[in-house]
Amino acid sequence: MKLSCKQWCRIQEMLANLKCPNCFSAKVKLCEEETAENAECTECECRFEFNPDLLEMHE
């Protein structure tokens, strides 16, 4: 899948604004293994799903 410049910028913006849904901390990292819960908060140590909607960005 080839991303346009606009799509790639949108993904970077989403990653920069990513916050934990539990404690709202910005100290979030994406996990390397491919599981449903692919993001982890380093503050409260919870795991959650980060799934940017790429279809919405497709033009």
C-alpha positions in Angstrom: 0.0 0.0 0.0 1.5 3.3 -1.1 0.6 6.3 1.1 0.3 9.8 -0.3 2.2 12.6 1.4 -1.1 13.8 2.9 -1.8 10.4 4.4 1.7 10.0 5.8 1.4 13.5 7.4 -1.9 12.6 8.9 -0.5 9.4 10.4 2.4 11.4 11.9 0.0 13.9 13.4 -2.1 11.1 14.9 1.0 9.5 16.5 2.2 12.9 17.8 -1.2 13.4 19.5 -1.7 9.9 20.7 -2.8 9.7 24.3 -3.6 6.9 26.7 -7.4 6.3 26.9 -6.9 5.3 30.6 -4.8 8.1 32.1 -4.6 10.4 29.1 -0.8 10.4 29.3 1.2 11.2 26.2 3.9 8.7 27.2 2.6 6.0 24.7 4.7 3.7 22.6 3.6 1.4 19.8 4.4 -2.3 20.4 6.5 -4.1 17.9 4.5 -7.4 17.9 1.3 -7.5 15.8 -1.5 -8.0 18.3 -4.9 -6.4 18.7 -3.5 -4.3 21.6 -0.6 -2.6 19.7 0.0 0.4 21.9 1.3 0.6 25.5 1.2 3.5 28.0 4.6 3.8 29.8 2.8 5.8 32.6 0.1 3.4 33.7 1.3 0.3 31.7 -2.1 -0.4 30.1 -2.3 -1.7 26.6 -4.8 -0.6 24.0 -5.6 -0.7 20.3 -4.3 2.1 18.1 -5.8 1.8 14.6 -5.7 4.8 12.4 -8.4 4.8 9.9 -6.4 4.7 6.7 -9.6 4.2 4.5 -10.9 7.5 5.7 -7.7 9.2 4.5 -7.7 7.5 1.1 -8.6 9.9 -1.7 
